[in-house]
Amino acid sequence: MVTTHESHDVDPYAAVEELRAVLAEAGIVFPSLAVDHASPSLGLVNLGRVRAEVAMRLAQQFRREGRE
């Protein structure tokens, strides 16, 4: 189930660091994970590119978490 949140109160820098930490705990690295500086008022986070192997591991992690 996907939910969306329309809050612009979240600091994108804090969100990047939180996501980076959680991904690292799962052994997953997004090399291009960063705040999108092109649109600061939107608070966008650039997830960037990952290798296919990383995408597969991420999908498997979500699948495992969904079963718990």
RAWOJO-V668265 format. One line per field, one symbol per residue. psi: psi as a letter, one per 20 degrees, with the letter a starting at -180 (. if undefined). Layout:
psi=???
//
This chain:
psi=ppqqpkpjipohghgghgggggghhjkppohjprpoihmhiilqpohaqqqhhggghgghgggghhi.
//
